[in-house]
Amino acid sequence: MRAGAAPFTGAGTPNWLSRERIVAKAGFNRWLVPPAALAIHLCIGMSYGLSVFWLPLSRAISVGQPAPAACPDMSVMTALFTTTCDWRVSDLVIVFSIGIVMLGLSAAVFGGWLERAGPRKAGLAAALCWGGGFLIGSAGVYLHQLWLIWLGMGLIGGIGLGLGYISPVSTLVKWFPDRRGMATGMAIMGFGGGAMIGSPLATLLINTFKTPDSAGVWQTLAVMGGLYILAMACGAFGYRVPPAGWQPAGWTPPASKSAMITSGHVHLDNAHKTPQFWLLWAVLCLNVSAGIGVLALASPMLQEIFGGALIGQPGVAFGQLDAGQKTQIAAVAAGFVGLLSLFNILGRFFWASMSDRIGRKVTYATFFALGCVLYAAAPWAAGIGSKALFVTFFCVILSMYGGGFATIPAYLADVFGTQFVGAIHGRLLTAWSTAGVVGPLVVTAIRQTQIDAGIQGAELYTRTLYILAGFLAAGFVANLLVRPLAARWFMTDADLAAVSKGGVAASSRAGDGGIGRGGLTPVALLAWVAVGLPIAWGIWTTLAKALILFG
């Protein structure tokens, strides 16, 4: 085979999963790509909703019995292999931690392979890992083997998370160079909305399959695993990549308008050698650490700060409420968490789209400056007993938390170019894995210190919120220091030719070639309806829960 030729199968046709086979041809509509990305992100976003399984699983052995089948002083090693003891929630939650760590690691390790193999192959691998992880987890529940759940839903599922998260990024920024933020915002919005769909679906299925002898979880995991493989495979086969030199009809690159938007491309091997990469790593880590810290304590924070005021009994502290009243305010707090999740999702699209207008650097400066003010003002809102102001502040904060995830891929494309942006984004996601540990660890440690000191009520979280504001202040400085890269970091035309695969590398040749046009055609409408209906159902169920907060 001559050098550079496309790989062929034994039948003499190009590999149907290869990057070369998915280069778009004349007549392809670029608006088919975002729903393909959404199909994958809506599935892997269920990683945020896995907590719906923990309580039913903690009574998997003793289902229907008045008391759990507890084993005192059970070690983690015993929990992994026991078939006679109920699992502890603390042992089950580790699945989420494993998944988030594997997300960052797999995105960093496989990012380069994704750029070579293409988004279709990566998307299908993500489907098999994520959906297959649920199937393995289902077997683990059926056999009552915790190690299988850790392996399937944590380790293997986490690899699916990483591949699924970064698979659309490079593709979307190349299809939408005119609206990079909007395009990546649409896809990453799906990750934030996955739990909004998956959690109520899981609850519905558990209640359907539950019997006096079964918690209904292994059946639910099996069904959801199959659905996820199917939906994500459909998304993977919907991917196409633009040919070399493609650009939307009538659009000219805006490099002359902003020094922060480069027309060059930095090689994956060099991106992490630049100070800009590590500044952006810090920007993402600090923004996520602050936001995820709030998410970790959102429910207890609202309950302990406002206490009886949440159920029409102002002046009654949380510790003075009886068990029935605490159940009532727990339902109100659940509505608060649901509302935060909704703003997290909407913020991903709103802020990423806004960044196309005001620039990525200004958008992040807004996140950090406004976030500092809101975090610092939240204790004041709590002090005056204004639930409305307190909730509003945190809804805006969570919109910027989600917006940070959605805007960072476009920021990377502006600074490093589009050729390796998917792989560079993958490496940057190690900041998320770090923040997933740092944020909750910091806020829970501070909270416990305050409790040990006898502090209660609104003052319990004051120090926490001020420290999170400090995180954002540091992020503001890191973002301020981001500058355009020096010319020496960019690849030459010869370098670009050397890494070209199937004609999808950047090229000096421009034009649309009849590709990307079409808008909302019947086929595109059908694709958007397929992903839009689950999103609409998820929003409806979330709003129904959130209304309790204002009831």
C-alpha positions in Angstrom: 0.0 0.0 0.0 1.4 3.4 -0.9 2.2 5.8 1.9 -0.8 7.9 3.0 -3.4 5.7 1.3 -6.6 5.0 3.2 -6.8 1.7 4.9 -8.8 -1.0 3.1 -10.7 -4.0 4.2 -10.4 -7.4 2.6 -13.3 -6.5 0.3 -11.4 -3.6 -1.1 -13.5 -0.9 0.5 -12.3 1.7 3.1 -12.9 0.8 6.7 -16.5 1.9 7.6 -15.4 3.2 11.0 -12.3 5.1 9.7 -12.0 8.8 9.6 -11.6 8.7 5.8 -15.1 7.3 5.4 -16.8 10.0 7.3 -15.5 13.1 5.3 -18.7 14.9 4.3 -19.7 15.2 0.7 -21.7 17.8 -1.2 -25.2 18.1 0.1 -24.4 17.2 3.8 -26.1 19.5 6.3 -23.8 20.5 9.2 -26.8 20.9 11.5 -27.0 17.1 11.7 -23.8 17.0 13.7 -24.9 18.8 16.9 -27.8 16.3 17.6 -25.4 13.5 17.0 -23.1 15.0 19.7 -26.1 15.6 22.0 -27.2 11.9 21.7 -23.9 10.9 23.2 -23.6 13.6 25.8 -27.2 13.1 27.0 -26.3 9.5 27.8 -23.0 10.0 29.5 -24.4 12.9 31.5 -26.2 10.3 33.6 -22.9 10.1 35.5 -24.3 13.0 37.6 -27.4 11.0 38.3 -25.9 7.7 39.5 -26.9 8.6 43.1 -30.4 7.5 42.4 -29.2 3.9 42.6 -27.3 4.1 45.9 -30.2 3.9 48.4 -32.0 1.0 46.7 -28.6 -0.8 46.3 -27.9 -0.3 50.0 -30.8 -2.6 50.7 -30.3 -5.1 47.9 -30.0 -8.1 50.2 -32.5 -7.1 52.8 -35.1 -5.7 50.3 -38.6 -5.9 52.0 -37.0 -6.6 55.4 -37.5 -4.3 58.4 -33.8 -3.9 59.0 -30.7 -3.9 56.7 -28.4 -6.9 56.5 -25.6 -5.0 58.0 -22.2 -6.4 58.8 -20.5 -4.4 61.6 -16.9 -3.3 60.9 -17.0 -4.5 57.3 -13.8 -3.6 55.5 -13.8 -2.3 51.9 -12.2 -5.6 50.7 -15.0 -7.5 52.4 -17.6 -5.2 50.8 -16.2 -5.9 47.4 -16.9 -9.6 47.6 -19.6 -10.2 50.2 -22.8 -11.9 49.1 -24.6 -11.8 52.5 -24.1 -8.2 53.6 -25.9 -5.0 52.3 -23.5 -2.5 50.8 -22.8 0.8 52.4 -23.7 4.0 50.5 -20.1 5.2 51.1 -18.8 2.1 49.2 -21.2 2.7 46.4 -20.4 6.4 46.0 -16.8 5.4 45.1 -18.2 4.4 41.6 -18.8 8.1 40.8 -15.3 9.0 42.0 -13.7 6.3 39.9 -15.7 7.4 36.9 -14.7 11.1 37.1 -11.0 10.2 37.6 -11.2 7.9 34.6 -12.9 10.6 32.6 -10.0 12.9 32.9 -7.4 10.2 32.5 -9.0 8.5 29.5 -9.6 11.9 27.8 -5.9 12.8 28.2 -4.6 9.4 27.2 -6.9 8.7 24.2 -7.2 12.3 22.9 -4.4 11.8 20.4 -5.9 8.5 19.2 -9.3 10.2 18.7 -7.8 12.8 16.4 -6.3 10.0 14.3 -9.2 7.6 14.4 -12.0 10.1 14.1 -15.1 10.8 16.1 -17.2 7.9 14.8 -14.8 5.2 16.0 -14.3 7.1 19.3 -18.1 7.6 19.7 -18.8 3.9 19.2 -16.0 2.9 21.6 -17.6 5.3 24.1 -21.0 3.7 23.6 -19.7 0.2 24.2 -17.8 1.3 27.3 -20.5 3.4 28.9 -23.5 1.2 28.0 -21.4 -1.9 28.5 -20.4 -0.6 31.9 -24.1 -0.5 32.9 -24.5 -4.1 31.7 -21.5 -5.2 33.8 -22.9 -3.2 36.7 -26.2 -5.0 36.2 -24.5 -8.4 36.5 -22.7 -7.1 39.6 -26.0 -6.2 41.3 -27.6 -9.6 40.2 -24.6 -11.5 41.6 -24.2 -9.1 44.5 -20.5 -8.4 43.6 -19.5 -4.8 44.3 -16.2 -5.2 42.5 -18.1 -5.8 39.3 -20.0 -2.5 39.8 -16.8 -0.7 40.4 -15.2 -2.3 37.3 -18.2 -1.8 35.0 -19.8 1.5 36.0 -16.6 3.1 37.4 -13.6 2.0 35.4 -14.9 0.9 32.1 -17.8 3.4 32.2 -15.3 6.1 33.1 -13.4 5.4 29.9 -16.6 5.8 28.0 -17.2 9.1 29.8 -13.8 10.4 28.7 -14.1 9.3 25.0 -17.8 10.3 24.8 -17.1 13.8 26.3 -14.3 14.8 23.9 -15.5 13.0 20.8 -17.6 15.8 19.4 -15.4 18.8 20.4 -12.9 18.8 17.5 -15.7 18.0 15.0 -18.0 20.7 16.1 -15.4 23.5 16.2 -14.4 22.6 12.6 -18.0 22.5 11.4 -18.9 25.8 13.2 -15.8 28.1 13.0 -18.3 31.0 12.8 -20.0 29.9 16.1 -17.6 27.8 18.0 -19.0 28.6 21.4 -22.6 27.9 20.4 -21.7 24.6 18.8 -19.7 23.2 21.7 -22.3 24.7 24.1 -25.1 22.7 22.5 -23.2 19.4 22.9 -21.9 20.0 26.4 -25.3 21.2 27.5 -26.3 17.6 26.9 -23.8 16.4 29.5 -25.3 18.7 32.1 -28.8 17.5 31.1 -28.1 13.8 31.1 -29.0 13.3 34.7 -32.1 15.4 34.3 -33.4 12.7 31.9 -31.7 9.6 33.3 -32.5 10.1 37.0 -36.3 10.2 36.6 -36.1 7.4 34.0 -34.1 5.2 36.4 -36.6 5.9 39.2 -39.5 5.0 36.9 -37.8 1.8 35.9 -36.8 0.8 39.4 -40.4 1.2 40.6 -41.6 -0.8 37.6 -39.2 -3.7 38.2 -39.3 -3.7 42.0 -40.8 -6.8 43.7 -40.9 -8.1 47.3 -37.7 -10.0 46.5 -35.9 -7.5 44.2 -34.9 -3.9 44.4 -35.4 -3.6 40.7 -31.9 -2.1 40.1 -30.2 -4.9 38.1 -33.1 -4.9 35.6 -33.0 -1.1 35.4 -29.2 -1.0 34.7 -29.6 -3.7 32.0 -32.4 -1.7 30.2 -30.5 1.6 30.5 -27.3 0.0 29.4 -29.0 -1.3 26.2 -30.6 2.1 25.6 -27.4 3.9 26.0 -25.5 1.7 23.6 -28.2 2.2 21.0 -28.6 6.0 21.4 -24.8 6.6 21.5 -24.2 4.3 18.5 -26.8 6.4 16.5 -24.9 9.5 17.5 -21.6 8.0 16.5 -22.9 7.1 13.1 -24.3 10.6 12.7 -20.8 12.1 12.9 -19.2 13.6 9.7 -16.0 15.7 9.4 -15.5 18.5 7.0 -13.0 18.2 4.1 -9.8 20.1 4.0 -10.2 23.9 3.6 -14.0 23.8 4.2 -15.6 26.9 5.6 -19.2 28.1 5.7 -20.5 29.9 2.7 -20.0 33.6 2.9 -17.9 33.4 6.1 -14.4 34.8 6.5 -12.1 33.9 9.4 -12.2 36.7 12.1 -8.4 36.5 12.9 -8.0 40.2 12.0 -10.7 41.2 14.6 -9.1 39.6 17.6 -5.5 38.7 18.5 -6.9 36.0 20.8 -8.2 34.0 17.8 -5.4 32.3 15.9 -5.4 31.1 12.4 -2.6 28.7 13.1 -2.5 25.3 14.7 -0.4 24.0 17.6 0.7 20.3 17.7 -0.7 18.2 20.5 2.9 17.4 21.6 3.7 21.1 22.1 0.4 22.4 23.6 1.2 21.4 27.2 4.7 23.0 26.9 3.1 26.5 26.7 2.2 28.6 29.7 -1.2 29.3 28.1 -2.2 25.6 28.5 -1.4 25.6 32.2 -3.1 29.0 32.7 -6.3 27.6 31.1 -5.9 24.4 33.1 -5.9 26.6 36.3 -8.9 28.6 34.9 -11.0 25.5 34.4 -9.9 23.9 37.7 -10.7 26.9 39.8 -14.0 27.6 38.2 -15.0 23.9 38.5 -13.7 23.6 42.1 -15.9 26.5 43.2 -19.0 25.3 41.4 -18.7 21.6 42.3 -18.1 22.6 45.9 -21.6 24.3 45.9 -23.2 21.2 44.3 -21.7 19.0 46.9 -23.4 20.9 49.7 -26.4 22.6 48.0 -29.1 20.5 49.8 -27.7 20.7 53.4 -26.7 24.3 52.9 -30.2 25.5 52.1 -31.7 23.4 54.9 -29.3 24.4 57.6 -29.3 28.1 56.7 -33.0 28.7 56.4 -34.4 25.9 58.6 -38.1 26.3 59.4 -38.4 29.3 57.1 -38.6 26.9 54.2 -41.9 25.5 55.4 -43.4 28.7 56.7 -41.9 28.6 60.2 -39.4 31.4 60.3 -37.2 31.6 63.4 -37.2 27.8 63.9 -33.6 26.5 63.5 -32.8 23.3 61.6 -31.8 21.5 64.8 -35.2 22.3 66.4 -37.3 20.6 63.6 -38.8 17.2 64.2 -38.4 14.3 61.8 -41.5 15.1 59.8 -40.5 18.7 59.3 -37.0 17.7 58.2 -38.6 15.5 55.6 -40.6 18.4 54.3 -37.6 20.7 54.0 -35.6 17.9 52.4 -38.2 17.9 49.6 -37.8 21.7 49.3 -34.0 21.3 49.2 -34.4 18.7 46.4 -36.3 21.3 44.4 -33.3 23.7 45.0 -30.9 21.1 43.7 -33.1 20.5 40.6 -33.2 24.3 39.9 -29.5 24.5 40.2 -29.1 21.6 37.7 -31.4 23.4 35.3 -29.4 26.6 35.4 -26.2 24.5 35.1 -27.6 23.1 31.8 -29.0 26.4 30.4 -25.8 28.2 31.3 -23.8 25.9 29.1 -25.6 27.0 26.0 -26.2 30.7 27.0 -22.7 31.5 28.1 -21.0 29.5 25.3 -23.1 31.3 22.7 -22.5 34.7 24.4 -18.7 34.0 24.2 -19.0 34.1 20.4 -20.1 37.7 20.7 -17.9 39.1 23.6 -14.9 36.7 23.3 -13.8 33.8 25.4 -11.5 35.8 27.7 -14.1 38.4 28.5 -16.7 35.6 29.2 -14.4 33.9 31.7 -13.5 37.3 33.3 -17.3 37.7 33.8 -17.5 34.3 35.4 -14.8 35.1 37.9 -15.7 38.7 38.7 -19.4 38.2 39.0 -18.9 34.9 40.8 -16.7 36.6 43.4 -19.4 39.2 44.1 -22.2 36.6 44.3 -20.3 34.2 46.5 -19.4 37.1 48.8 -23.0 38.4 48.8 -24.6 35.0 49.5 -23.9 35.2 53.3 -25.5 38.7 53.3 -28.6 37.3 51.6 -28.7 34.5 54.1 -28.3 36.9 57.0 -31.3 39.0 56.0 -33.3 35.8 55.5 -34.0 36.4 51.8 -34.5 33.0 50.3 -35.3 34.5 46.9 -32.0 36.4 46.7 -30.0 33.4 48.0 -31.5 31.1 45.4 -31.1 33.6 42.6 -27.4 34.1 43.4 -26.7 30.4 43.3 -28.7 29.9 40.1 -26.5 32.5 38.4 -23.4 30.9 39.9 -24.3 27.5 38.6 -25.1 28.9 35.2 -21.5 30.1 35.0 -20.2 26.8 36.3 -21.8 25.0 33.4 -20.8 27.8 31.1 -17.2 27.3 32.0 -17.4 23.7 30.7 -19.0 24.7 27.5 -16.8 27.6 26.7 -13.4 26.0 27.3 -13.3 24.0 24.1 -13.9 27.1 22.0 -11.3 29.0 24.1 -8.7 26.2 23.4 -9.6 26.4 19.6 -9.0 30.2 19.7 -5.6 29.8 21.3 -4.3 26.6 19.9 -6.2 26.2 16.6 -8.6 23.5 15.6 -6.3 20.7 14.3 -5.7 19.0 17.7 -8.3 20.8 19.8 -10.1 17.6 20.8 -6.9 16.0 22.1 -5.8 19.2 23.8 -9.2 19.4 25.4 -8.8 15.9 26.6 -5.6 16.7 28.4 -7.1 19.8 29.9 -9.9 17.8 31.5 -7.4 16.5 34.1 -8.3 19.9 35.7 -11.8 18.6 36.1 -10.6 15.4 37.8 -8.5 17.5 40.1 -11.4 19.9 40.9 -13.7 16.9 41.5 -11.5 16.0 44.4 -10.4 19.4 45.6 -13.8 21.2 45.6 -15.9 18.8 47.7 -12.9 18.1 50.0 -12.3 21.7 50.8 -16.0 22.7 51.4 -16.7 19.6 53.5 -13.6 20.0 55.6 -14.4 23.7 56.3 -18.0 22.8 57.1 -16.9 20.1 59.6 -14.5 22.6 61.2 -17.3 25.1 61.7 -19.6 22.4 63.2 -16.9 21.3 65.6 -16.6 24.9 66.7 -20.3 25.0 67.5 -21.3 27.3 64.6 -24.8 26.8 63.3 -27.3 28.4 60.9 -26.3 31.0 58.3 -22.8 31.4 59.7 -22.0 27.8 59.2 -21.3 28.4 55.5 -20.0 32.0 55.5 -16.3 31.0 55.6 -16.8 28.4 52.9 -18.4 30.9 50.6 -15.6 33.4 51.1 -13.0 30.8 50.3 -14.8 29.8 47.2 -14.8 33.5 46.2 -11.1 33.4 46.7 -10.8 30.5 44.2 -12.6 32.6 41.7 -10.4 35.6 42.4 -7.3 33.4 41.6 -9.1 32.2 38.4 -9.6 35.8 37.4 -5.8 36.5 37.6 -5.0 33.3 35.7 -7.4 34.2 32.9 -6.0 37.7 32.8 -2.6 36.3 32.1 -3.6 34.4 29.0 -2.0 35.9 26.0 -1.8 35.0 22.3 0.8 32.3 21.5 4.1 33.3 19.9 4.5 32.3 16.3 7.2 29.7 17.1 4.5 27.4 18.6 2.5 27.1 15.4 2.9 24.3 12.8 4.1 25.0 9.3 2.3 24.0 6.2 4.6 21.1 5.9 3.8 20.0 9.5 0.1 20.2 8.7 0.6 18.1 5.6 2.5 15.5 7.6 -0.3 15.0 10.1 -3.1 15.2 7.6 -5.5 12.2 7.7 -7.9 11.7 4.9 -8.0 15.3 3.8 -9.4 16.6 7.1 -6.4 18.7 8.2 -6.4 22.4 8.0 -5.6 23.8 4.5 -5.1 27.1 2.8 -7.7 26.1 0.3 -11.1 27.6 1.3 -14.7 27.2 0.2 -17.8 25.3 1.2 -18.1 23.0 -1.9 -21.9 22.7 -1.4 -21.3 21.2 2.1 -22.8 22.3 5.3 -25.8 24.1 3.8 -29.5 23.2 4.4 -30.6 24.5 7.8 -33.6 22.9 9.3 -34.4 20.3 6.6 -36.9 17.5 7.4 -34.0 15.1 8.2 -32.4 17.7 10.5 -35.7 18.4 12.1 -36.2 14.7 12.8 -32.7 14.4 14.4 -33.4 17.4 16.6 -36.8 16.1 17.7 -35.1 12.8 18.6 -32.9 14.5 21.1 -35.3 17.4 21.9 -38.1 15.3 23.3 -36.1 13.7 26.1 -34.6 17.1 27.0 -38.1 18.6 27.1 -39.3 15.7 29.4 -36.3 16.2 31.6 -36.9 19.9 31.9 -40.6 19.4 32.7 -39.9 16.9 35.5 -37.1 19.2 36.9 -39.4 22.2 36.9 -42.2 20.2 38.6 -39.8 19.4 41.5 -38.4 22.9 41.6 -41.8 24.4 42.1 -41.9 22.9 45.6 -39.2 25.5 46.5 -41.6 28.3 46.0 -44.7 26.5 47.2 
